[in-house]
Amino acid sequence: MEEPVRESIKQVDANTWLIGGLLTLHRSSGYSDPSTWYDHSDNFSYTITNASVPPPSTVPLSADDPTFKLVYDAGDSSAVWSLGNSAFCKVKVCVDGTTPEAATLAYVHERRPSFELPTVLHQAEFNGRSYLFLSRVLSRTLAKAWPNLDEKWKHHYVSAVASICKSLEAWKSDTLGGVDGKNVPEQYLIKDGAVENYDPQNLLKGCKLMGMDCSEFAFYHADLGPGNIVVEDIPKNGTIGIIDWEVAGFFPKGWIRTKFRISSGLNLPDSVTDNQHWWRWEVQKSLEELGFQDYSSEWMSWWY
């Protein structure tokens, strides 16, 4: 049986790791020009190469490994490790026909947005899994920062995210889907109990049945929960970043505010507040002020 995603990284020695059995990551002191990336904060260079054949001997990655720290584990479908002080490694099971996150990030970078987002350091796909190495953005997620924020900053981030949605909405397409014309894995546009089919025409059926205008489609990051918004460690400039672009692409404009209305996945964690709905409720109110429509009642009637 294939190993779980959370076991994709193995230790070769103190400075070398085997990734997915086919890639080798090596760490060396100081700056190295041929390296894949350089971590200024700890003065290490990291280099990714194809693994030797046969691959080197390994041992399981220790939970106490100071370089690789597991920060997200979604069962057997995906896992994310922080890597040193300036990068992340994301491994996930590929969903056939969907737009790779790396392609979406390249599309957004080309348009020089006002917010920060990760840079792709290395990307590979083999054996039905993707291996994505990304630069770290800012300090911590909004979810982690939340307990220490005053009302001024909470409302600042609400307004900032609503404004970002408005700016992204100006990027248009004639078709629903990813930036490369492939599928977007938007689970909330799959009817309850139906087979997972992310084909644009299948998602479009539901949107039309909800009465949304489908004459053109707006770009949207459809997973803007507090875990995917990153902020300064101590708020000063109000700068934000956005991560996890897997569920981003072109949707009917009506989906933008509606997603905040219906998705519990955009809630604040219960560990940081007694009012988990506050974030998405306030964002959707700001979106209403910016002219975005709400199809949540139509969605409820259609989805169940």
C-alpha positions, 0 to 999 in steps of 0.5 A: 500500500502507498504510504500516507501523505503525512509520511511523504518526508523521510530523513537521510541524514542531518542535512538531507531528506527524501521527498516522496521517494523521488526528490532529495532536499539537501541543506548546506551552510551559507549562500549557494548560488545553484541552490533552490532557495536561500534562507537568510534568517538561518543562513542555510541554502536548500537544494532540491534534486532528483533522488538517486536510483536506488534512493538513499536509505532513510529513517522516519522523520522525527516529530521533533525534527527542527527543520521539518515541522508538520503544521497541517494534516488533512487525513490522507489527502494533504499535509503541510510542513514548515521548512526552516524559517522561510518556506513550506512544503505542501504535499497533496493527493492530486484531484484529476483535471483540476488547476495546479495551485502553482499555475494559479499563483503564477497567474496572480503574481503576473498581475502584481496584486496589492497583497502578498502571496507565496512564491513557488520555489519548486513544484513536482507531480508524480505518483498521483501527488503534488509536491509544492515548495512555497516561500513563507508570507509574513508572520502568522495567520489571522486565526492565530493573531485574532485573540491579540487584535483590538477592534480597529485591526479586526475591522481593518482586516475585514475591509482589506479582504473585502477590497481584495475580493473587489479587485480580483473580481475585475479579472474576468473570464468567459468560462467558469474554471481555473486560470488554465481552463481546467477544473476548480475543486469547489465542493460547495458547488457540488449538490449534497450527495452528488458525485464529485464532478468539478467539470465547469459545465457541471458547476455551472448548472447549479449556478444557473439554477440559483439564478446567478448571472453567468454571462461572465465570470470573476476571479475569486479565492473561494477559501478566504477563512482566517487560516488563509489570511496572513498578517504582521506579527504586530500590526503596524502597516496593516499588510496582509497576505493570502495563501492556499490558492487551491480553490481559486478561479473564475466564478459567477460574481454572485458566488463571491459574497454567497460563499461567505454566507454559507461556508462554515469553513470560513469561520474563526476557530472556536479556540480563539473566540466564542463568536466563530461566525464573526469573520465571515459575517462581517466580510459578507456585510462589507461585500454587500456595501461593495455591490455583491449579491447574496444567493444563500437562500437559493443555494440552500434550496438547491444544495439540499 
